[in-house]
Structures are given as structure tokens and as C-alpha cells.
Amino acid sequence: MPASVHGDLPYSRGNVPTPGTSASAQPRESLVRRPAASRMLAGFVFLFAGLMLLYVGYMLHVLDPALLVAVPLCVVGALGLFLGIAMLRRRTVFDARGIHSRGLLRTVHLSWPDSRAGFIVVLAAGERGSVPVVEVGTAGRRIRLSAPRMSSQTRLEAEVDAIWAWALARGYARETMPALQGPGPHIAQAAPPPVTAPRALPVDQTLLAREPLILKDKPNWHGLIPNIVILVFLCILALPAVLGPERTPQAFAGVFREDGTLRLSSGFWILLVAPAGGLVVSVHRIVRERTILSREGLALVGWLTRRVAWPPSSSYFFVRSRRYFGHAEASAWLLDPAGLALRMPGTARFSKDEDQALLAAAAAAQTIWEWGVSRAVAHDDDTYYPVPDDVIEQERRANGRRIAYLTSRGTQALRSSTRLM
């Protein structure tokens, strides 16, 4: 897969429109994105191996119908054929009519979004860990594209930028929010991008009246419940170790060896420690972690307590997000004077819809800044301060662009986000 789609590409179909040609007579170009070369190669291997196994299984069955090995060979061959077709079929075509993403069973046809912010790069679970993928936000829902997919989230953001520029240059798409077209994290970092702060975000007036203001996270039951269930199950399994062989019911007598020791391996006890540790972390986050706002500055209380003076710009506050168990968590972060990105306890927001979580966390960050402004301890110098870590800065800009896009596109998402505050 080429790393860029700028200019006339070998993967583009058609010719570039020439001056003087009418719009109706101009040839249409298309841009095709397929999976990575390694995945395509694996698809051909699975396809070839599946066909060979099917052929061998069929021939063995013809020669001797009583051979039992023929059926498993045909089953494995059919599975390999299925995997090969699944890998080779996936692709996304970008053209004048829109975006056409072809998956295993169907092709999804989408119109071009009205802004670059309509494309969202997220991390999805893959065969070798998290894989950056592209989603298109349309009509309150997100559609995942089959391609492009890259190993680096930063490279994929750049690829989407280039695809969007390709569509704009040919008139296939139109940017309704040109202010969102800011420089990348490696270009002119001293210049402020146009998405430094969200607009029209709701601010909780009751929180603004409190002094000092203490923010605490609500319990995240999506993380607590699985840990509790696993821990209870493992404790039941380990109960005979506590009771001993004398007080254990006869039905569990088989779990003990002849010398009276339990037949549980060390791996079981390690497995028991993992959910217990997760539960301790979750309870600590609920009971201990908080952000305290005062006129002297901000105190971020966690395992350690960090005290940070009020920053000179609202751009020191930004939003990060992550996904797990089918839900999204977004929280406000603070850039301290040393250049470290610090999570602000008490600003975490959870939702099945990542857009709602982003808006709610951005509203929490806005509330914190407004609290300082209302007491004349925070003053915005209108300067943008980038995060030294390029990965965090890329995510920060992408989330800021998405938040600005959502706040300008209607009130439904804003109304939903206020319920998460």
C-alpha cells in the first residue's frame, strides 16, 4: 500500500480533468485501497492451500469412500478457501459517487462526509494486538472501512489526510469547516491549530459555584463487574484450600492429593491475583483519585499527588479516549510545564457512543477552565502549546477536530453528552 495518495497515483483510475472540459464530460477517477501486501499474500496462500486440500480430499474420497481422513481434509480446505476469499475481497473504493467499502458478504456505500472530521481513526482489536482502522461518522453512527489499515495510527491519519486532499482537489468532497484544516504535529508547532478549544460546550453552573471544587469519578461498572465475577468464581474454586480436606464436602475431595495438598497449580494463584489487582485499582480510583481546584492551582490526587499551577492557556487542557468491553472512556488531560501529559481524575466519562464520551469529557475540561476564569486565576494568552510526545499530540488534534465538528453539527450529541456529566 502506498504511504501517500497525493497527486496522480498508479492506483487512481481515469485521467485528471483538463481545463476547458465541461463538468459532465470530465472523466471520473477512483482511488482503491486494499489491505497490506502481507495480508494479500496470506490471502493467496490460504486460497491456494484451501483449493489443494479440497482437491486432495475429494480424490481420496473417490479412490476410497471409506477413508475417514477425506472429510477433515475437505473441511480444512473449505475453511482455508473461506479465509482466503475473506482477505482478498476486502477493499475500499473512493470515487465521485462516494465511498464504497467491500467486506466479506456485502459492500457498504457511503457519501463523502462534509468535513475531514467525518473520518475517525481508532484502535481496534486485531490478530496482533490493536490495529488502527478508519471509521466514517454518518447520521449518528459509525461505519468501519475495510481499508486502508496501517500499523501506525500516525501514518493512517496522514493517509486519511491525503485521501481527503485528493477528493477535495477533484471536487468529489467539500470541506464545510475549513478551519479544521490545521497543520500536522510535525509542521509549524509554534502556530496554533484552529481546533484548540471546542465551542458551545455546556458548563455545569453548579460546579462553578463550588470552592474549592472537587471532582471524583463515578464507578465504572463496565470494568468493575467483570473483575468481581471472575474474582468470585476463582475464590469459589480456591475455597477448599481455605477449609482444608477435613471440612471440605465429599464432592470436592478429588481436588486434594494424598498428602492433603490442593491440586491447584501456581498458575491458578497468579490468575487469582490478576482480577484481585484490577479490583483494587478500580476501588482505589473511586475512593482515592480526585482533582481539587483552588485559587492556588490544581491538585491531581492518585497514587501520588501532583500540584500544578493554573496554566497560561486553555490549550493545556485536552481530551483523550480509549475503548474496551464495547464502551468508550474519555477523560480530560493536562499538559504540565515540564511537558508531561497528566490525566485529570474526576473527568472520566463512559458511554457506548465514543462521540458522547468525547463531548462530555471536553465539557468537563471546559468547566475546569471556566472555574479558573470566573475567579480571575486563569487567563488565556491564546497560544497553542503542543504535547512533546508526537503520538499523544496526534490523538489530541484528532479528538479536538472531532469535538469541534460535533459541536458545530447539531445539539443531539450535546444533549446526550450532558447526561454523562
N, C-alpha and C positions, 0 to 999 in steps of 0.2 A: 504494500500500500504506500503510495507516495506520501511524503510528510506534509505537502502543501498543495493547495489547489489554485494558487494564484496564476493568472494568465491563461493562455491556451494550453490545455492539458492533453496528454495522449489518451486519457480516459474520457475526454469530452467527445460527444457525438455532434456532428454538424459543423457549421462554419460560423465564424464571428460575423455579426451583421455589418454590412458595408454601408458607408454614408450614401444617402440618396435612395436607399431601398425602403419601400413602404413597410410599415409595421406588420401588415398582414402577410407580406411576401417574404419577410425575414425568416430564414431557416431557424428552427428551434434546436437548441443544444441540450444535451443531458449529461449529467455527471453521475458516474456509477461508483459506489463504494462497496467493496466486498470485504469479507473477513481477512485477517492477516494471512500472509503467504504460508506460514507454518500450519494454520488451521485448514487452508485449502489443500495443502499436501496431505494432511491427516485424513481429510475427506476422501481424496482419491485412493489412499491406502485402504481405508475401510470399505470403500466401494468395490475395489478390486478383490480384496480378501473375501468380502461377502459373496461376490459372484463365484469365486473359486470354490468356497465351501459349499455353496448351494449346488454347484455342478458336481463336485465330488460326492456329496451326499445323495444326489439323485442317481448318479451312476452306480453307487454301491447298492442302492435300493433296487435298481433294475437288475443288477447281477445276482443279488441275493436278498429277496424281500425280508428274510428272517433276521438279517443283521440289525442289531439294536443301535449300532453307532450311527446309522444313516440319519435317524430322526434328530439327535442332538446336533449333528453337523449342519443339517438344514436350518435348525432353529438359530444356531450361532451365526450362520451365513445370512439369514434374514435380518438378524439384529445388526450385523455389520453393514448390510446394504442400507438399512434404515438410517444408521448413524452417518454413513457417507452422504446420502441424499440430504440429510438434515444440515450437514456442514456446507455442502456445495450450493444448496438452494438459497441460503441467506444472502441478501444484498439489499442496498438502498439506492434508489434512483432519484436524483434531483433534476427537475426539468421545469419548463414553463408552466405546466399544469399543477405542479406542487411536489410533494414528497411521497414516494412510493416505497414502502418498506415491506419486503417479502420475507416471510418466515417459513416455518415448516409446512403449515397447512393453508395459509391464506396470505393475501397481500393487503396491507393497510394503506389507504390513500388519504393523504393529509394535504391541506392547503398550506401555503407558506405562512408562518406566523407574522404578525405585524411588527415584530421587533426581534433583534438578536437575542433579547432576553427570553424569547419564547423557547429557545434551546437551552436545556439544562443538562449539565454534565454531572453525573452522580456515580457513586461507587456501588457496584452490585456484586453479589457473591458469584464467584466463578470457579472453574476447575482448579485453579492455582491461587486461590485467595480472592481478594477484592479486585474487580475489573472495572475500569472507567467505561461507562456507556453514555449514550446520548438519549435524552427524552425530549419530546416536544409537548409543551403545555397548550392544550386547546380546550376551550369550553369547560373549564374547571376540572379537567382530567389530564393525565399524562400518558403519552404513548411512547414506548421504548422502541428505538430504531435498531434494526438488525446490524447495521454498520453506519459509520465507522466505529471501531473499537481499538484502543491502543493501551499499551502497558502503563503509560504515564498520563495522569489527569491533566497536567500542564500542556502536554503535546496535543491531547484531544481538544482542549479548549482552543488552542491555536488552530487546529484543523477546522473546528466549527467556525471560528472567526473567518478563516479563508473561504469556506463554503458560503458563508453569508455574504462576504465581499463579492464572490463570484456571481451570486444571484442578484445582488444589487447592481453590479456592472451591466447585467443583461436585461434589467428591468423586470425580472421574474418576481422579485420581492421589493417591498418598500419599507424603509425604516420610519416608523411613526414617532419614534423617540430618538432623534439624532443625538441628544445629549448623552445617551448611553454608550456612544461610540468613544470610549476613552482609551488612553494608551495602555499598553500591556505592562506587567510588573517590571520588565527589564528596560522599558523605554521611558525616559524623562520622568524618573521617580520624584523629582522635585516638583513637578507640575501636578496640581490636584486633579484627580479624575472627576467627572461630572456626577458621580454617584456616591459622594462621600457621606450623604445623610439621606435617610428616607423622608418622604413627605406625607403629610396628612395622617400621621400615625396617632392613634388615640393615647392620651396620657391620663393615668389614674389620678384624679384630683385628690382623692382621699389619702393617697400615699404622699402627695406633695405637701400635705398639711402636717405630716408627722416629723418630729425632730427629737432625737436622731431617727433616721429611717433604717429599719432592719428588714432585710429581705431574706426569706428562707424558702427552700424548695419544698414543693408538695411531694408526698410519697409517690414514687414511680412504681405502681403496681405491676406494670408490664415487666419490670426487672425483678421485683421482689417475689412475686408469686412463683415463677419457675424455680428460683433458688429455694424457696420454702418447701415446695412439693418434692424436689429432689432430695433436700436435706432430710425431710421426714421419712421418705422411702428408705434412704440409706441408714437412718437411725433405727428403723424397724428391723432391717437386716442385721444390724450390729447389736440389737438388743440381747441376744443370747450371750454375748461377750460380757455384758453387764450383770446379767442374772446368774451366770455360771451354769455348769452342767447339772447341778443338783436341783436348781429351781426352774430349769427350762422345761417346758412341756415336752412330752414324749415325741410329738410330731416333729420337733426341731432337734431331736437327739443326733441325727445324722450329720449335723454341722460341726460336731466335735470329733477330734481324733481320740485314739485310745488313751493318750496321756492327759486328756481333758482340755487341750488347747483348741482354739477355734480354727476352723478350716478356711479362714479368710486370708488372702494374700496381702502383702504390703501395698499392692496397687489399689486395693479396696479402700484402705485408710487414706491414701493420697487422694482418691476420688471423693472421699468424705470431706476432706479439708477444703477442696475447691469450692463447693457451694457454701460451706460454712464461712469461708473467707469472703465470698461475694455478698453473703447476707450481712456480715459485719460492716463491709464497705457501704452497703446501701443504708443500713441503720445509722452509721456514722454520718452519712451525707444528710439524712433527715434531721438528726438530733443536733449535730455539731456545726455543720457548714452553714455559713450565712455571710451576707455582705452588709456592713454597717456604714451608713453615710452620715457624716458630720461636717461641720464647717471647717474642721481641720483637714479633712480628706476622706479617703475610703479605706476601710479595713476589710480585707478578704480573709475570712476565718475558715480554715480547713484543718488538715493535719498540722499545718503551720499557719501562722497569722502574718499576712503581708499588709503593710500600711503604705498607701500610695497617695501622694498629694493630688489635688484636683488638676487634671491635665489642661494644657493651654488650648486644646481644640477638641471639638466633638468627634473629630475623625479618630481619636484614640479609642473610641468605642466601636465595636463591630460585632458581627454575628457569625457563629459557626454552627454547623449541624452535622448529625450522623443518623444512620438508620440501623435498627435492629428489631427483631421479633415483629416485623411488619409495621413498626411505628417509627416516627421520626422524633428526634430530640434536637432542639435548637436552644442555644444559650448565648448570652452576651459575654463578650471578652473585652479585656482592657489591655492596651499597649502601655507598658510602664516605661519610665525614662531610659532604662537600660536596654530597651528593645525586646523584652520578653513579652510573650502573649500570655495573659493570665485569665483563666476562666473565672467569671463572677458568680459565686454561689447565690442561689435565690432567684436566678433569672432563667433557669431551665424550663422549657415548655415542651409538652409532649402532645402529639397528635398523629392520627393515621395519615393526614394530609401534610406533607412537608411544607407546603406553602403557608398553611395556617401557623405551623410551629415557627417558621421564619418570621412572619409578621408579628406574632406575639412576643418573641424574643427581642425583635427590633423595637417594639413598643416599650418593653422593659428597659432597654438601653436608653431610649428617648426619655423615659420617666426619670431615670437617674440623672441624666444631663439637665433636664428641666428643674430638678430639685436643686442642683447647684446654682443654676442661673437665677432661680427665684430668690436665692439668698445672697446673690452677688459674690459668690465664692468661685464661680466658674465663668470664664469669659472665652468666647470663641475667636481665635485670631484668623479664622478662615484659611488655615494652612493644612494641607494634607500630609500626614506622616505615615509612610508605608511601613509595613512589618518587614524586618530584615530577612525573615525566613520566606523564600520565594513561594513555597508550597502553600503556606498559610495566607500569604498575600494574594495568591491566585484564587484561593477559596473565598477570601474576604471580598474581592472585587466581584466574583461571580454571584455571591449571595447579595451584595449591595445592589448589583444590577437587577437581580430578580426581585428584591424588595421594592425598589423604585418602580419597576414595571407593574407589580401587583397593586401598589397603592395608587397608581395612575389609571388603572383599568377597571375600576368599579369599587363598590362598597361591600359586596357579598363576602369577599375574603376578609375584609377588615372587620365586619360584623362577627364572622366566625372566630377570628383571632381574639377578639375581646373576651370571649368566653374562656379562653385559656389563660388569661392574665390573673 
